[in-house]
Amino acid sequence: MFKFKDLRNILTGIILIFLFAAGVCAEQTEPLAGRELLKIIRELQGRSARPAYENRIQEMEQKQKVVEKVAEPQEIIEEKEEPVVAKEVEIKAEEEPVTEEIIETTPAIEPAATVAIDEVLSMIPAESLFVVRANSFEFSLNQLDEFLAGAMPMPFGVSMLIRNNLAMLLGSADLQGVDMSGSFVVFALPASPEATGESLSFVLVPVTDYAVFVSGNANIGEADSEGISKITLADKPPLLIKPAGDFALIGLGQYGGKFIETAKKITDKSKATIASNLEAEQINKAMNEPLWVFVNTQAVPEDFDDKLSEQMAAAAMMSGGMVPAGEEINIGTKLKELRFISIAVNPKPNVLNIGITAVAVEGSETAGKFAADSPATLEFIELTGAKKPAETGAEMASITALIADAQQADFVGTFNLMKLLEAASAMTGTGERPTIPQATSSLVFAIKFDKDKLTADIALPKEHLIEFVMTAMTQFVPQVPQQEVGF
């Protein structure tokens, strides 16, 4: 029988896959019983018999804006011989018969609308393992700084930290030629023989003028006949850099052949892009949300669980018992039952909004768990106290204040982060569980089920973050004893 921990493991994988990917980079640089059941559930809940995603599609088509920078026109699939004004991804209506073939690395999907994609999405290869995209870079970082201000035990500026690191990398405090208001992107391609079985990460830096970018930053050398320059850093392997549209592509110097191949691929307008793996809603989030993260779960390495087990075992040894050795890990296996995971992060001065979307492979076991009446959902409701919006009462006002469309969710609720501190204290192995003060605030969440899709919207108020951080500092950070000063 399915247990809630299986769903928990899937969601935990969202975080762990990035830890795994980060470890790889450091070493180098270092499935719903059917549509009719969903229709019945919606009717019992007093909602439209139409799937929620159809309603959202109609809404998006009415509100969709044309982005400023659109890729060169490219016809993906032509219907009715209508002119294409931008690179498009065809989305087929649900009523049309669809023959869907699941491919191991880039499975076919059932798109939701025809959406114009910008230059960034037109460059990222479809087979990418993950993508991290930061839009309106400097403004988004400043918003994050405002949210974190007062919550950290000491002054902490994310924008300054990142800017300083970028300046050290390029060798110029002024960041000559860098468009700090543009979109910065990190993406990784699956393992290749040249990279000894490890995935390769690349960075796209927006530039205002590539010639100024190269000449104005001291660490960037002269370009060779291929237009490739080296970024030379003391005591570190060199990096390669090459122009790519309105961006500079940066990659690891020891894999020159793969770098050249990738540089050519991302400017090839005939290639399949990451947008072909996405639905219209996710494409719009990728282009408009401050921070967007995409995980191509179908491209997760086959040895993911083995390597993760090794890293967890090492962490358990180094923690002195604070981190348990844990059970057998099968997160990679569960992730393979998903088409993709998409995360959108939007920091504001007083609240951090996070939207997580996980889309399952049709017919898979995980797809069956993404239903409002599945055992996993019922266990989640019992565990968290989540309710249907109509049953929430006066508390609903405070939830919708933080998540605007929470009323359209299947379930909503609150969660007190102090429970994490209680769990952490239970893992110390001391046999003693300290009393954790109760917070006066909490984060809120809204859960939606849509065919084979699970969407979780989370809002973390700054007030709750402050309470959590201050309590954690009190409970877990060793206090330096005060010494009397004698005269």
Summary of the structure (lengths in Angstrom):
residues: 487
radius of gyration: 24.0
end to end distance: 70.7
largest distance: 92.3
contacts: 1451
relative contact order: 0.14
helix: 38%
strand: 19%
